[in-house]
């Protein structure tokens, strides 16, 4: 992992996030040039916050009620799954702050499909706005997720269109960071959506340059 992070962060100048719940792995990645730790354990090991605080790194805190690699698919587990996500993240933010992570370095993740049935995930995504009172950016990881398969009946590789639909709803609900597999498709979708919604205007002569579309003989 370390040589790859060094290459991405050093030679290519990329902003690198390392997906780990292990403090030693996080420390090695941050030393190699990563600047964000994405903890899918919900800060189960608070030492991870210590590592981020010492390095001045960002920390993504995700909602989950199981240990890493564990599974929880129990329809009756939560009395109110939306409240559980909100309260869990608020408590984990407080833990990170006590360990020295500055507030501005924290990002929250509702934990799509983690310790949730598809129906529970949908319930959380329908009320993503509830998380705004935490005051931190919301990371939305919906790309190819199981809940999309439950809705469409399609395997992960065929969930591209479903992913874009979920992204649209998430952006409307105020998600700030999107985690996707197909970056180009997501960027194109959001660019077209922004223009058609009037959030960005096309210049009068935009797209009229003949060599802009070399694979096409005309704009018609």
C-alpha positions in Angstrom: 0.0 0.0 0.0 2.8 2.5 0.9 4.5 2.6 -2.5 1.1 3.2 -4.2 0.2 6.0 -1.8 3.6 7.6 -2.4 3.2 7.4 -6.1 -0.3 8.9 -6.0 0.4 11.6 -3.5 3.9 12.4 -4.5 4.4 11.9 -8.2 0.8 12.6 -9.2 -0.1 15.1 -6.6 -3.4 13.4 -5.8 -5.4 13.9 -2.6 -5.3 10.4 -1.1 -7.7 8.9 1.4 -6.8 5.5 2.9 -9.7 3.2 3.8 -8.7 1.4 7.0 -9.7 0.9 10.6 -6.2 -0.1 11.8 -4.1 2.7 13.4 -0.7 1.2 12.2 -1.9 1.1 8.6 -3.3 4.6 8.9 -0.1 5.9 10.3 2.0 4.3 7.5 -0.4 5.7 4.8 -0.3 9.2 6.3 3.5 9.1 6.5 3.5 8.1 2.8 1.4 11.1 1.8 -2.3 10.3 2.4 -4.2 13.1 4.0 -7.6 11.5 5.0 -8.4 8.3 6.8 -11.8 6.6 6.0 -12.7 4.5 9.0 -15.4 2.0 8.3 -15.4 0.7 11.8 -17.1 3.8 13.3 -14.0 4.7 15.3 -14.1 1.3 17.1 -10.4 1.8 18.0 -10.1 5.4 19.3 -6.3 5.3 18.7 -7.1 5.9 15.0 -8.2 9.4 16.0 -4.9 9.9 17.8 -3.1 9.0 14.6 -5.2 11.5 12.6 -4.7 14.2 15.2 -1.0 13.8 15.3 -0.7 13.9 11.5 -3.2 16.7 11.0 -5.2 14.4 8.8 -8.9 14.3 7.9 -11.1 11.6 9.4 -14.2 10.0 8.0 -16.4 8.6 10.7 -18.9 6.1 9.5 -22.0 4.6 11.1 -22.0 0.9 11.8 -23.1 -1.4 14.6 -20.8 -4.3 13.8 -17.1 -5.0 13.9 -15.2 -4.7 10.6 -16.1 -7.5 8.2 -19.2 -8.3 10.3 -22.8 -8.4 9.1 -26.0 -7.2 10.6 -29.2 -7.8 8.5 -32.0 -7.7 11.1 -35.2 -5.8 10.0 -36.2 -5.2 13.7 -32.8 -4.2 15.1 -33.4 -0.4 15.1 -36.3 1.3 16.8 -35.4 4.3 14.6 -32.5 3.8 12.2 -32.3 7.5 11.3 -32.0 8.5 14.9 -29.5 5.8 15.5 -27.2 7.0 12.7 -27.5 10.6 13.8 -26.8 9.9 17.5 -24.0 7.4 16.8 -22.2 9.9 14.5 -22.6 12.7 17.1 -21.1 10.5 19.8 -18.2 9.4 17.6 -17.5 13.0 16.6 -17.3 13.8 20.3 -14.8 11.0 20.8 -12.6 12.2 17.9 -12.7 15.8 19.3 -11.6 14.6 22.7 -8.7 12.8 21.1 -7.5 16.0 19.4 -9.0 15.8 15.9 -10.2 19.3 15.0 -13.8 19.7 14.1 -12.9 21.0 10.6 -11.0 17.7 9.9 -14.1 15.5 10.4 -16.4 14.0 7.8 -19.5 11.9 8.4 -20.7 8.8 6.5 -24.2 7.4 7.1 -22.8 3.9 6.4 -24.8 2.8 3.4 -25.5 -1.0 3.7 -23.2 -1.3 6.8 -25.2 -3.0 9.6 -28.4 -2.2 7.7 -30.9 -4.0 5.5 -31.7 -2.4 2.2 -34.9 -1.0 3.6 -33.0 0.5 6.6 -30.4 2.1 4.2 -33.3 3.6 2.2 -34.8 5.0 5.3 -31.5 6.7 6.2 -31.0 8.1 2.7 -34.5 9.5 2.6 -33.6 11.6 5.7 -30.0 12.5 4.9 -31.0 16.1 5.8 -31.1 15.1 9.5 -27.3 14.8 9.5 -26.8 18.4 8.6 -27.2 19.5 12.2 -23.9 17.7 13.0 -22.2 20.5 11.1 -19.8 18.3 9.1 -19.6 17.4 5.4 -21.5 14.3 4.5 -19.8 11.5 2.5 -22.2 9.6 0.3 -21.1 6.1 -0.8 -23.9 4.7 -2.8 -22.2 3.4 -5.9 -23.3 -0.2 -6.8 -24.5 -0.8 -3.3 -26.7 -3.8 -2.2 -29.7 -1.6 -1.6 -29.7 -0.7 -5.3 -29.6 -4.4 -6.1 -32.6 -4.9 -3.9 -34.5 -2.2 -5.8 -33.5 -3.1 -9.3 -32.7 -6.8 -9.1 -29.4 -6.2 -10.9 -25.9 -7.4 -10.0 -23.2 -4.8 -9.0 -21.7 -4.4 -12.5 -25.2 -3.5 -13.9 -26.1 -0.9 -11.3 -24.6 2.2 -13.1 -28.0 3.8 -13.8 -29.2 3.0 -10.3 -26.1 4.6 -8.9 -26.7 7.8 -10.8 -30.3 8.0 -9.6 -29.1 7.6 -6.0 -26.4 10.3 -6.5 -29.1 12.7 -7.7 -31.2 12.2 -4.6 -28.1 12.4 -2.4 -26.9 15.7 -3.9 -30.4 17.1 -3.5 -30.3 16.1 0.2 -27.1 18.0 0.6 -24.3 15.3 0.3 -20.9 17.0 -0.1 -18.6 14.2 -1.1 -19.5 11.3 -3.5 -17.7 8.0 -3.5 -18.2 6.3 -6.8 -16.6 3.6 -9.0 -17.2 5.2 -12.4 -16.0 8.8 -11.9 -16.5 9.9 -15.5 -20.1 8.8 -15.6 -20.9 10.5 -12.3 -19.2 13.7 -13.4 -21.0 13.7 -16.7 -24.3 13.0 -15.1 -23.9 15.8 -12.6 -22.7 18.2 -15.2 -25.7 17.7 -17.5 -28.0 17.8 -14.5 -26.6 21.1 -13.4 -27.1 22.7 -16.8 -30.6 21.5 -17.2 -31.5 22.7 -13.8 -30.2 26.1 -14.5 -27.3 25.8 -12.1 -24.8 26.4 -14.9 -25.3 28.2 -18.2 -23.8 27.3 -21.5 -22.0 30.1 -23.4 -23.8 31.0 -26.7 -20.9 29.5 -28.7 -20.2 26.5 -26.4 -19.9 23.2 -28.2 -19.8 24.9 -31.7 -16.1 24.2 -32.3 -16.0 21.5 -34.9 -12.9 19.7 -33.5 -14.5 19.4 -30.1 -16.3 16.2 -31.1 -13.7 14.5 -33.4 -15.6 11.2 -33.5 -18.6 13.0 -35.0 -19.0 14.5 -38.5 -21.6 17.0 -37.3 -23.4 18.4 -34.3 -26.8 17.3 -35.6 
